[in-house]
Amino acid sequence: MNWNIRTCIGTFLAGLLLAICFSPGARTVLDLPEHKTLVVGESSAIKLSIPKQFKDKIQMQVAKPSRSVFATPYESPVLINRNSSGYEIVALKPGKVDVNLKLLGYIPLKSMAVEAIPPRRVVVGGHSIGVLLQSNGIMVVGFAPMISSDGAKMCPARDEGVEIGDVILSVNGRTINSENDLARIIDINKDKSLSLKIKRKEDVINVPVKPYYCAETRRYRIGLYVRDGVVGVGTLTFWEPGNKQFAALGHIIIDADTRQGIDVMQGKIVSASVQTVKPGKPGRPGEKIGVFNNDGAINGNIVSNTDCGIFGYTKSDLTNPLYEYAMEVGYAHQVKTGPAKICTVINGEDIESFDISIEKVYPGRQGGKGMLLKVTDPRLLNTTGGIIQGMSGSPIIQNNRIIGAVTHVFLNDPQRGYGIFIDNLLSEMSIMDYVS
């Protein structure tokens, strides 16, 4: 009997707990975010759809740090105000704090980390740039079988385990920066065994390879196609006036054959002039075709090539004729669906502004796909068909804030593509600043 009573009571309490958890009021509490970011001066409404009799029993308060009586008075970076619909959090100064929602002042219901960040301004990009990137070592992009003296096909490097995508860092202890460096060492050693120091993803290994005489080219070879860098046209996203840092492209530069990111040894950006545009069509991406101008206004060094784009420093100040002053940054939590603009070049070096629409926002998504974009500007659609190669990095402007950059195009729908949040770019830039 007692067992049956306990079972009934347990079942009743479990059912009551489930009912509470799935009630609309409880869901508004449970669905509150774990983390919230606010710009200093910005406020955020926290609506609690709970019965009136419970509203006065639930308090939202800042979790104050423990301190001694000798410590200076604690000033929270945020202020919490109660209103008719719930609460309002106001960012007062930069800092991080935990905000707790409690029942009757001591029963914890929800904890939320709130970060107040300072407002920031940058110079809007849109400039067409030429990118010249030299890799750290030379990348294996293919195999080149050769004909031996007896007419047999052979490929020494492949036979010893060298793979496409491997990066040759040195040979016999000598650093390799170009195809010519490798050819010279092979010519000097002829048929002597070579020790190749290779980077394969995150591992570094040594591979012994013996060159063989190629009757066709009359030289000793190891049977590899290699590449030491890339050259292309892209778009500058923004420029930081305080330290002359720049961000561009919005995505990593990869090798066209191996589809692997290039580890930067050195690289630079220069001004580029768009000479013609190849419009994009479903199934066939378009592209900007331009020429580099080494004497132009843009001249900078690339420091890093990351998933969020390329970053570095310019040698001189940059301006954007469309925006006389530096523009305020708009962070991911401030991005909304609706109209926006992008800045890019489709003729010569003239930066122009074009209309787009932000169709969806994915605040937590990485990989340069935080916003779903659609080109709506009739002139841009008529000229380019939508988003094309060379447009990557074009800054996105919404509500007089720079919020990110164009990164990808849909192969079967050139009018649509993705954009990256400026939060990601600034995060990579801060890492670069720390390392440098």
N, C-alpha and C positions, 0 to 999 in steps of 0.2 A: 504493500500500500504506500509506504513512504517512498519507495522507488518510483512508483507511478506519479506521486505528487511532485517529486523532484524533476521528473521528466517533463511533466506538464509545465512547471514553472520555467524550466530551462528553455523549452520550446517557445513559450510565451515571450520570454525576455529576448530570445534570438529574433523572433518575429518582430518585436517592438523595435529592436535595434536596426533591423533591415528597413522597417517602415520609416524610421527617422532618417536613415542614411539616404533613402531614395526619395524623400519628400522634397518638394521644390525649394523650401527654405534651407534645408541641409545642403542641397546641391549647390546653392549660391555660395555657401561657405567652403565646401570641399573643392569647388571649381576655381577658387581664387588661385592665381599663379604663384609658383614657388619663388619667382624672382621678378622684380619690377624695376625698370630703369626710368628715371625722370631727369630732364635737364633743369638746372637751377632756374627757379622762377616758374616752372611748369607745375601743374596740379593734375591729380588723377582721382576720379570719383570711384568709390567702392560701394556698389549698390548691394544691399542685403534684403532680399525678398523673403522676410520672415514675419510671422505674426507679430502684431503690435505689442502684445504682452511680453514678448521675448526680447524686443529691441533694446529696452532699457537694461536688460540683464546681460547683454553682450557688449564688451568693451574692446576697442582697438587701441593699443598703446605701444609706444616704442620701448623695446627692451634696453634698459640703461645698463652700461657696464658697471661692474663692481669697482669701487674706488675707496681709497682711504679718506679720512677726514681732512687730510692735508692736501688732497688733490684739488686742482682748479675746478670750478663748477662745470658740469657737463652740458654742452650745447649740442642738441641733436641736429643732424643735417636735414631732418624733415620735421614738418609740423602736421599733426593730425587734428582735423576738425570734424565734429559730428554735425550731420545735417538730417533733413527729413527722410532721405532715402538710404542713409547709411553713414559713410564717412568720406572725407576728402583728405588726400595726402598731398602736401605742398613741399616741394624741394626748396630748401633755404640756402644750402651751401654744399660744396662737394663732399662726399663721404658715403660710407656704407653703414647700414643699420638693419637690425632685425625688428620687424613689426609683428606683434602677436595679437591674435583675436582670442579673447577668453570669455568664458561664461562665469558670471558672478565674480569676476575679477581674479579668479585663481584656477579655474578649470580650462586647460588649453584646448582650443579648437583648431587653430590654424596658425602657422608661422610663415612669414613672407620676408625674404631678403630684399631690401630696397636700396638701390644705389642712386645717388644724386651726382650727376656729372656736370662739369662746367660747359657753358656754351662755347662753340668753336667756330672759327671762320677760316675759309680757304679760298684760293683763287680758282674759279671754275675753269676746267679745261675745255676740250673740244678740238684742240689743235691736232692737225695731222702730223704724225711723227714717223720717221724711219728708224727701225730697230735693227741694230747690228749686235749679235750675241755670239760670243766665242765660248765654247764649252770648256770645262775643266777636264782636259784629256780629249781623246777622239772617240767617237761612238761608232761601233760596228753596226752598219745598216744593211749589210748583205754579204753574200759569199761570191767570190770570183774564181771558179775552178780554172786551173791552168793546164797546159799541155806539156808533159814531160818530154825528155829527149826520145823516149821510145813510143811517143804518141798517146800515152795514157792520161786520162783526166785525174787531177788530184787537187785537194784543198787542205793543206797542212794544218792551218789554224782550226778549221772545223773538226778535223779528225782528232785534234788534241783537246777538244771540248769547248772551244770558244763559241759563244752564242750571240745571235743578233740581239742588240740592246746593251751588250757589254760595253763598258767604257775603258779604253786602254789608257792608263795613267802614266806608265813609264815602261821602258824597255831596257833591260840590263842596268837598271838604276838611273837611267837618263829620262827626264821628264819629256813627255810627248804632247805637243800643242797643235800639231797639224799633220796632214797626210805626208807632207814633205819631210817632216822630222822622222817619221816611221820609215819612209823610203830610204833616207840617208843611212840610217842605222843598219837596215837590211843590206844595202850596197856595201857598207864597210865590213860587215861580218860574213857576207855571202852565205855559205852553207853551214856556218857554225850555229849551234843551238842558241836561241834567244829566250830570255825569261821575261814574259809579259805580266806586268802588274795590272790586274783588272778589277774594276769595281762592278759588281753585279748586284743591283738593287742596293741593299744595305751592307753587303759583304764585300771584302777585298780579298782576292785570291791571286796566286801566282800560277801561270800556265807556261810550261816549256814548249816552244815551237821551233822547229827547224825549217828554215827557208829552203826552197828547191828552185832549181833553174827552170825558167819558163822559156821554151823554144820559140814561142810566138812573140813575146816581147823582148827576148834576149836579156832578161834581167832575173835576179833572184826575187822570189815573191813568197808570201804566205797565204795568199788567196782570200783577201778581204776587201770589201768596199767600206770606206770609213767617211765620216763627216765631222768637221770640227766646229760647226756653228750654224746659225740661221740668219737670214736677212728678210725683212718684211715691212709692211706698212700697218700702222695701228693708230690708236687715238689716245691722247693724254686725258686723264680723268680729272685730276686736280693738282694744284701746286701749293705747298705750304710756305707762306712768306717768311715765317720766323726762322726756318733752318734750310730753306731751299730744297726740301724733299719733294719728290713727285711720285704719283701713282698713275699707272697706265694699264690698259688692256682688260683688266678685270678677271683674267684667267691665266693659267700657266702657259708658257711657250713649250710646245712639245716637238719632238722630231717627227717629221712627216712619215717616215718609214717605220720606225719602231714604236711610235705613239707613246714614247716615254718623255718625261720632263727633262729639260736640259739643265745640268748643274753648271752655274755660271762661273767662269774664270774671270772674264772681263766682258764688258759690253757698253754700248753707248746708244743714246737717242739723239737724233738730229731732226731739223725741220724737213718736212716732206710736202711736195706739191702734188695734188691729185690731178692727173692728166686726163683720165677717162674713167668711166664707171661701167662695169659689166653688170647689168641688172640681174637680180636673182629670180628664179622661177621654181615652181614646185619640183623637187628632185634634183635641182641644179643650183647650188649656192652662187650668188653673185660676188663681186669683189671690186675694191678700189685699186686702180693701177696708178702708181705715182712714181716720182723721181725724188731722190734725196737732195737736200740743199745744205751742204756742210757750212755754208756761210749765213744760214738763216738765224732767226732769233732763238731757236731752241738748240741747246748743246748740253748734254748731261751724261753722267756715268751711271750704268746699271749696277746695282749692288746685289739684288736678289731677284730670283725668278720663282714665284710661289704659286699655289693654287688660286690666290687672289689677284695675280697679275705680276707686273714687274715694278720694282721700286728702286729709287736712287736719288741722286742729287744733280741739280742743274748748276751751270757755271754763271748764270746771270738771272735776273728777275724776269718773270713772265707776267703777261697781262692778257685779259680777254676783252676785246672791244665791245662785246655785248653787255658786259657787266663791269662797270667802272670800279666798283669796290669788291672786296672779298665778301663771299656769301656765307651765310650761316649754314651750318651742317644740320641736316635732318636725320635723326637716327631711326632705326628699324621700327620702333614702337610708334613713331610719328607718321609713318608711311600709310597712306590710305588708297583704296581703290578709287579710280576716277582719272580725270585728265592730268597730264604732266607734259613735259617737254624734254627733248634731248638736244645736245649741242654736238655738231659734227661738221666735217668738211666734205663736200661733194664736188667742189670745183676749185682748183688752185689751192690757195691757203686761207680762203675766207671761211671763218667759222659762222655757221648759221644755226638757227633754232627751229626745231620741227615738233609738231604735235604728236603725242602718243597717248595711249590709255593704259593705265595699270589695271589689269583685269583681276588679278588675284595676288594676295600677299601671304608669304609663308615665313613668319618671323623666325622660326627655329631651324629652317633649312640651310644646309651648307652647300659647298660646291658651286657657288656663283649662281644659284637658282632660287633666290629669295623672292623675286617678283616675276609674275607673268605679264609680259608687255605685248602691246599691239600697236603697230604704226598706223596712225590715222591721217597723217598729213598728206593731202592729195599730191603736192609737188614732189615730196620725197618718194611716195609710192610710184609716181610716174617716172622718176629718174632712176631709182634703185630697185624698185619692186618690193622694198621693205628693208630688212636688216641684211647687210652683206659683210663679207670679210673685209677687214680694215676699219669697220665701225666699232669693233670691240673696244671698250674703254670709254665710249661716248658718255659724258656725264648726264644723269637724269635729274631734272629740276621739278620740284613740286612745292607749291605754296611758298615760292621765293626761298626755298632751301635746296641744297644739293643733297640728294638722298642715296645716290649710288651710281652704277654704271651698267651699260649694256654688255652682256657677256656671250650669249648664245643665240642662234637662230634655229627655228624649226625647219628641218630639211624639206618637208612637204608643205610648209606654209610660211614662206619668207616674211609675211607681214607680222608674224609672231615670234617671240623669243623670250629669253630670260634676262634678268638683271641681278646684280649683286648689291647688297646693302653697303653703305659707306662705313658702317660699323666694322665690317670685316676688313676693309682697306685700312682704316685707321689702326686697327689692332695689329695688322702686319707691319705697318709703318712704325708703330711703337716698339715692336720687336727689333726691327732693323736699327732704330735709333739706339736701343739698349746695347745691341751687339757691336755697333760701330763705336 
